[in-house]
Amino acid sequence: TVDDIVWPKKSLYNDRERRFKHLISNPQYSSIVFDSYRRVYYRMLDKPNPRKVDQYDGIQWTIPSLIILDENFNKIGETEIPEDYSLSNMIP
């Protein structure tokens, strides 16, 4: 239930350094999109970039990935997306 969820403390959002460390340390999943032609699902994922150590070092914060699932949500594969591509246009 909602009451069982451990919500982040508001102080996390007020502290830039803690927010930065949280974002580069945790994977972030987004929408699941169904491809009716191939009969598979796609799940977008931003994985933490282990090379990122400083907010201003010029290194990409996350590594975008695409997870491919079959009709029963079994994982078929996962592929990292090059930095110059964006998955944002796949989100409905």
N, C-alpha and C positions, 0 to 999 in steps of 0.2 A: 504494500500500500504506500501511498504518498508519505504517510507518517513514518515509514521505515527508512526513507531515503535520507542519507547524510548529506545535507546541502553544504556547499562551501561557505565559509564565513565571509561576511561582507568585507572584512579587512583584506582579504585576498585581492579584491578588486581595487582597493585603494592603494595597495603597495605594488608599484611597477615591477620591482625585482622579483617578488614572489609570484606575480602573475606571469612574468616571463618564464621563470623556472617551471611553473605548472604547465604552460603551453608547450614547452619544448621537451617535457618529460612524459607526456601522456598522449596516447593516440586519440584522434578525434574522428569519429564516424559520422557520416551524414546519410542522406537519402538512400533508399533502395529503389531501383528503377527496373521495371520489367521490359525486356526486349521480346515482343510477341513474335517477331520473325524467327529469332534463334531459340526462343522458348527458354531463356535464361534470365537471371537477375544480375544486376550490377550494384555493388555497394561501394561508395566512395569512402576513402580513408586517407587521413593525413597522419603519417607516422612521424614521430620525433626524429629530427636530423641529429645524429650523434656528433657531427662536426660543428654544430652551432654551440658556441660558448658565450657569446656576448651579443646583446641586442643590436649593436651597431657594427658587427664584423663583416657585413655584406653577404653572409652565407644564408641561403634559404632556410627559413625556420622549420619547415616540415618537408617531408618527401611524400608527394601525392601518389596514391596507389589506387588500383581498381581491383576489387575482389569480384570474381565471377562465381555465381551459384546456380545449380540446376533447379528444376521446377520444385524439388523437395527441399531446397535451401541447403543442399550439400555443396561444400566448397569444391569447385572445379579447378580454380587457379587464382593466382594473384599476380599482378604486374605493376611495377613502378612506372610512373608517368614522367617523361622528361620535364625538366624545369620550364621549358618554353611552351608547354601545353597547359591548358586549364581544364579542370573537370567541372567548373562552375556552370557551364552551359548544359550539362546533363541533368542538373537538378530541376525537377519540375516546379 
